[in-house]
Amino acid sequence: MSTAIVTSDTSEDHITGDGHPEQPKRVSAVVRRLKKRKNLLWVKSEKFDLKILKKVHGSDYVDSIENSFPSSGLRFLDGDTIISPGSKKATYDAVGSIIKAIDGVESKKFNNVFCAVRPPGHHCEKNKAMGFCIFNNAAIGAQYLIEKYNYNKVCIIDFDVHHGNGTQDIFYDNKKVLYISTHQYPFYPGTGSENEKGKFNNIFNIPLPAGTSSENYFDAYNHVLKKLDEFKPEFLIFSAGFDAHQDDPLAQFKLKSKDFYEITRRTLLATNKYNNRKVVSILEGGYDLNALAESADEHVKALQQNK
């Protein structure tokens, strides 16, 4: 088995307007870089049962989003989250990518998967779009693992520089999901303090200051590895944001592209003995195109080596 890349051509049809950082070129930059890597399986996202969305997001919210996509021009779901006519298919294909990835891992078609799609998802709460996010892709994937495959210990590791308030909101009271986030703090979206622990101690936030270096980050990441050893996850989902890179325009961490290889490698070493190497990753942030492409490539390199 090989590492698979699940993509969707419709990712580029999600138009957010001139100057918006969450732009169509993000996915094309990643795909172009990964095409240089050998022995990857390239897979397209597929349709899925929309009932899956309503296991995570409220029915009214899902219905309102369904009816919100404009027939022309741009529409704002909030001050940052913009949709256009092509956004509908892209949004559903982003969700479909993680469903396709999970089914592929479970059926042993793929060793592991990186989903190179947009829009991202981790800021989307149960009933609220925000921060470029319309549905919470990673959360939908975790709930799908619980509902369809009867998992009792799913871990979502979110190394995006912004706290995934939406994922935390969705699973705050769910003992089957451990949500771990390393992020800049205080910073957008304002959540992510150490005191936010979840009903079952299943939220583990590691807030770090602006200017965090690679050395500082990996010192803190040792706490993530210890938490993983305590939880013993049966399946691992990465919310893979690459905006902690030193070149990213939206934040102030100082990580380098190769650090994302090391984050991934260390995490996989810590979880392989519990999850039989079952891993799916989905793209979140990352807004400098070159840094994003390099960092995603390093992430996938570590996934490929995890055999």
Secondary structure as GFF3:
##gff-version 3
##sequence-region A 1 307
A	DSSP	beta_strand	3	7	.	.	.	ID=ss1
A	DSSP	three_ten_helix	9	13	.	.	.	ID=ss2
A	DSSP	alpha_helix	25	34	.	.	.	ID=ss3
A	DSSP	beta_strand	41	44	.	.	.	ID=ss4
A	DSSP	three_ten_helix	50	55	.	.	.	ID=ss5
A	DSSP	alpha_helix	59	66	.	.	.	ID=ss6
A	DSSP	beta_strand	75	76	.	.	.	ID=ss7
A	DSSP	beta_strand	82	83	.	.	.	ID=ss8
A	DSSP	alpha_helix	87	106	.	.	.	ID=ss9
A	DSSP	beta_strand	112	116	.	.	.	ID=ss10
A	DSSP	alpha_helix	137	149	.	.	.	ID=ss11
A	DSSP	beta_strand	154	158	.	.	.	ID=ss12
A	DSSP	alpha_helix	165	171	.	.	.	ID=ss13
A	DSSP	beta_strand	177	184	.	.	.	ID=ss14
A	DSSP	beta_strand	203	208	.	.	.	ID=ss15
A	DSSP	alpha_helix	214	231	.	.	.	ID=ss16
A	DSSP	beta_strand	235	240	.	.	.	ID=ss17
A	DSSP	alpha_helix	257	275	.	.	.	ID=ss18
A	DSSP	beta_strand	279	283	.	.	.	ID=ss19
A	DSSP	alpha_helix	289	304	.	.	.	ID=ss20
###
